[in-house]
Amino acid sequence: MTAKVKPTCLIVVPCFNEGARLQCAHFVNFVRSIEGVHLLFVNDGSRDNTLELLLTMRERCEDRIHILDKKENAGKGEAVRAGMLEAIAQGYATYVGFWDADLAIPLEVLPDFVALLEGSSRRQMVFGSRVRLLGRDVVRRARRHYLGRVFASFASITLRLPIYDTQCGAKLFRVTPELASILKETFLSRWIFDVEILARYIAFYRGSVSHLQDSIYEFPLPRWYDVAGSKVRVVDFFTAALDLYRIHNRYLTGWERSKFALPQYGIAAKADDCRP
């Protein structure tokens, strides 16, 4: 992966069989219009024409659009992790993040994410949040909305963080050694890797959530649409509940289990950030 100019921001877009709904022109026009933004599409073993479409996009904008082609499907979480690690390893950007390929979250809000990180050195992450507020156009099917709210409540309780929406597919991170270490190990979960990232941060800080609370900004999205063709099924909410239990047991239960992160990730946390 090469680029003529080092970007401010690189966004990973995981793709699995997205050929029928990939808005190629929108991606190309956006990246051409915003200075400092590059896109890295991760083809996660697609069996349709996704890769062909990605190659066509890259031909139209070779200096801004990149492809990581994974031959075997490993799940969205691993596609995101591989893309972000690739970007970090290349010393490739100041900020890295990921965005859903269906563009349920409009790319046009990305500059707001960047501005929030640039506006405060304490902020390490900006997460999109699907909040139905007056003046905002957030449309979700009722069943998915209520199941999502139940899961989000359990995730917040498990993490001991007052986070509203862990699963929104738009997140941006400041590139730090901590982030590289957090992403080093394969995820336990294919779907709720967002929760697992936060759990790893908590484990890294030896169970303390105060540092993490100061580092995250949840940005209420101005628009979000429930795009047809979603690969999330009702049964996946039950799988997510089981994964949440596994994540809790792996990273958040007891001193002996949570402290494993420090030597494994190879970074010594600051003493004042390691309160039990």
Secondary structure, 3 states (H helix, E strand, C coil): CCCCCCCCEEEEEEECCCCCCCCHHHHHHHHHHCCCEEEEEEEECCCCCHHHHHHHHHHHCCCCEEEEEECCCCCHHHHHHHHHHHHHHCCCCCEEEEECCCCCCCHHHHHHHHHHHHCCCCCCEEEEECCCCCCCEEECCHHHHHHHHHHHHHHHHHHCCCCCCCCCCEEEEECCHHHHHHCCCCCCCCCCHHHHHHHHHHHHCCCCCHHHHHHEEEEECCEEECCCCCCCCHHHHHHHHHHHHHHHHHHHCHHHHHCCHHHHHCCCCCHHHCCC
